[in-house]
Amino acid sequence: MAALAGETRTILYGFWLSSCTWRVRAALTVKQIPFEEKSIDIVKKRSQLTDEYRAVNPSQKVPALVIGKIPFKTDNIKYR
Ligand SMILES: N[C@@H](CCC(=O)N[C@@H](CS)C(=O)NCC(=O)O)C(=O)O
């Protein structure tokens, strides 16, 4: 856990063409949660298939949401 100490950033791994990413981006924005976004090109570069991204999200899909280095499942995120 020491490695997690001090890391509080919220990072959204996504892609501009991904509706799944837009859903999570909208939820974070509506809830006024500050976040950084890292682009994973799922179309041309197929970056979701890299080992580096697999370490972030084993399902190799976008989006992936990491809060303070802890990954969160995004499938059920709703903004209401
Ligand atoms: N259940 C996931 C589905 C994620 C998903 O299907 N993402 C698509 C983009 S919207 C994706 O990463 N496609 C790339 C691929 O399948 O290789 C969610 O709702 O977040």
The ligand as an SDF file (V2000), in Angstrom:
LIG
                    3D

 20 19  0  0  0  0  0  0  0  0999 V2000
  -18.7940   -3.0700  -20.8430 N   0  0  0  0  0  0  0  0  0  0  0  0
  -17.8060   -2.1150  -21.2550 C   0  0  0  0  0  0  0  0  0  0  0  0
  -17.6690   -2.1610  -22.7670 C   0  0  0  0  0  0  0  0  0  0  0  0
  -16.4610   -1.4090  -23.2340 C   0  0  0  0  0  0  0  0  0  0  0  0
  -16.3270   -1.4710  -24.7470 C   0  0  0  0  0  0  0  0  0  0  0  0
  -16.9430   -2.2860  -25.4310 O   0  0  0  0  0  0  0  0  0  0  0  0
  -15.4990   -0.5550  -25.2710 N   0  0  0  0  0  0  0  0  0  0  0  0
  -15.2730   -0.4820  -26.6860 C   0  0  0  0  0  0  0  0  0  0  0  0
  -15.3770    0.9700  -27.1670 C   0  0  0  0  0  0  0  0  0  0  0  0
  -16.9840    1.6760  -26.8320 S   0  0  0  0  0  0  0  0  0  0  0  0
  -13.8410   -0.9450  -26.9840 C   0  0  0  0  0  0  0  0  0  0  0  0
  -12.9520   -0.7580  -26.1840 O   0  0  0  0  0  0  0  0  0  0  0  0
  -13.6420   -1.5060  -28.1700 N   0  0  0  0  0  0  0  0  0  0  0  0
  -12.3350   -1.9180  -28.6030 C   0  0  0  0  0  0  0  0  0  0  0  0
  -12.1910   -3.3940  -28.7620 C   0  0  0  0  0  0  0  0  0  0  0  0
  -13.1620   -4.1370  -28.5180 O   0  0  0  0  0  0  0  0  0  0  0  0
  -11.0980   -3.8210  -29.1430 O   0  0  0  0  0  0  0  0  0  0  0  0
  -18.2370   -0.7060  -20.8020 C   0  0  0  0  0  0  0  0  0  0  0  0
  -19.4400   -0.4000  -20.8930 O   0  0  0  0  0  0  0  0  0  0  0  0
  -17.4000    0.0620  -20.3630 O   0  0  0  0  0  0  0  0  0  0  0  0
  1  2  1  0
  2  3  1  0
  2 18  1  0
  3  4  1  0
  4  5  1  0
  5  6  2  0
  5  7  1  0
  7  8  1  0
  8  9  1  0
  8 11  1  0
  9 10  1  0
 11 12  2  0
 11 13  1  0
 13 14  1  0
 14 15  1  0
 15 16  2  0
 15 17  1  0
 18 19  2  0
 18 20  1  0
M  END
$$$$
